[in-house]
Amino acid sequence: MTFDLTAHIAGLGRVRAAAGVLFRDSAGGVLLVRPTYESGWEVPGGSVEADESPLAAARREVREELGVDFPVGRLLVVDWVEPSPPWDAGLMFVFSGGTLDAAAVARIVLPADELSSFAFVPLAALDDHLRPRLARRVRAAALGADGIYLESGYQTSPSRQSQTSEADRSSGMTPGKT
């Protein structure tokens, strides 16, 4: 029997990917956007399209959602989220957008068919606006060093993994969003 590379590749696991961007204001608040198609808030960002890099997706989503081609900087967080049918497992990337001054904020134009509003939210209020896993991810991105790896919003360590329940890890998934 010969090795069938095509069959092997077809049998490999697949994960979806999404990318968001963490923008701050001068007071340290985090920019959140309110989608029209669901309740709650998100960071600017969305699904990585076929053959698109996470960084390119983050740049595209910022342009589409904020109407401005703001620079997207370094990687802050990668968060693996387990599957929650019908959704496959995913890798959620959060990049730095830096601090936006008042002039930059004034240039934001939201697409009315996708986003109804935006706000800068203090870190202490993230839990009031975001799903728990996303709040953990955004907080880790805001407070941590570059390149943090998370699983369902938690930093991985043997002691932490054993404390994280299945319900904690799978709650609050929104399709294609960070």
N, C-alpha and C positions, 0 to 999 in steps of 0.2 A: 504494500500500500504506500502510495506517495503522499507526501505532505501537501495539503491544499491550502495555500496561503489565503486565497479569497474566502474560503469557508471559515478558516481560522479568524480572519478579521471580522467577518459577519457575525461570529459568535462572541466577540468581545463585548463586555459591558459598555453601556452608553450612559452618559450623564448630560443633563441639560446644564446650561450655564447662563448666568446673568451678571451684569456689572452695574454698579452704582457709584456715585461720586459724592464724597463728603465735602460740602461747602460750609464754611463758618462765617459768622459776622464778627465785628470787632468786640462784641460782648461775649463771644465764645459759643453762641447759639449755633445749632445745626439747621441747615436748610432742609425743610420737608415740603413735599408737594402732596396735594389732595387729589387723587384720581376721581374722575366722574363715573367710572364703571364699577367702583366698589367703595365700601365704607373704609374709613381709616386713612392713614397717611403713609407715604413712602419717601425714600431718598430719591433724588433724580437718578434715573437709570432704567434698565429693562433687560430683556432677553438678548443673548448673543445669537446672532443669526448664523446660518450655515456658512462655514468657511470664513467667519469673521473672528478676529482676536477679541478677547475681553476688553483690552484697551481701546480698540477701534469702536467697539460697541458702546463703551462708556462715553467716548467723544461724540458719537452719533446721537445717543440718547440725550445728552446734555443739549446739543444743538436743537433736536426735535422738541424737547420738553421745555427748555428755558428760552429758546429763540435767540440764543447768543452762543458763539463759539468760544466759551470760556476754556482756558487751558486745563487739561487734566494731567495731574502729576503722578507721583510715585504710588505704588501699590501699598495699601495699608493692611488689608485683611483678605484672606481667602477662607471661606466658611463652607465646609461640606455639609449638605443637608441630605438626610436619608430619604428614600422614596416614600411617597404618600399617594397611593393610587388615586387618580390615574396618572400622577406625575412621577417621573423617574427621579432618581437621586440627582443632586445638583451641586455645582460649585458656584458660589456667590463671591464675586470679587468686589472689593471696595477700594477705590482710588481717591487720592487727595485732590480736592479742587481748590485748596487754599482758602484764604479769607477774602470775602467780597466786601468792598467798601460801598458806601451809599450810592455812588455814581454807577457802579456795576449792577447793584440791585435794581436801580431804576431802569436799567436796560432790559430786564427780564420781561418776556412776553410769553404767556402760557398759551398752548393750543386749547381753545375752548372746548373742543370735542373730546379732549383727553384729561385735562387738569382744570380744576375749578379755582384753586388758590394755592398760595405758598406762604410759609411762615418760618421764621427762625425760632427754634425751640431750645430752651436751656437743657443741658444734659440731664438735669434732675427731673425734667418733665417728659423724657422720652417714653417712659412706660405708660404715660397717659395718651400717647399718640400712636405708638407702634406696637405691632404684635411682639410678644415677648422675645422670640428668637431674633427678630430684626433689631429690637432695642438693644439686646446684648451685643449684636454685631456692630451696630453703630457706636455704641459706647466703647467697645474694644478698639475700634478704628480711631475714635477721638482721643482716647487716653493712652493708647499703647504705642509701642515703637513700630517701625515699618515691618511689613512682612509677617504679620501674626497669622497663624493657622488655627482655625476654630473648627469644631464640629457642632452643628446646631446652635451656634452662638457661644459655645463654651470652649475655653482653652483646654487642650487635651493634656491630661496627666493621668496616671493610673488611679490616683485617689479621686480625682474629679470625675473620671469616667464611671467609676463604680457608684458614685452618688447620683448620677444623672439618670432619671427614670425614662422609660420608653415614651411616656406621655409628654414629658418635658422636651424630648428631642423631636417629637413629631408635631407639636402643636403649631398652629398658625401659618401654614404654608400658603402662599399666594402664587398662582401660576405665573412663571416668567418674571417675577419681580424679586428684587433683593429684599 
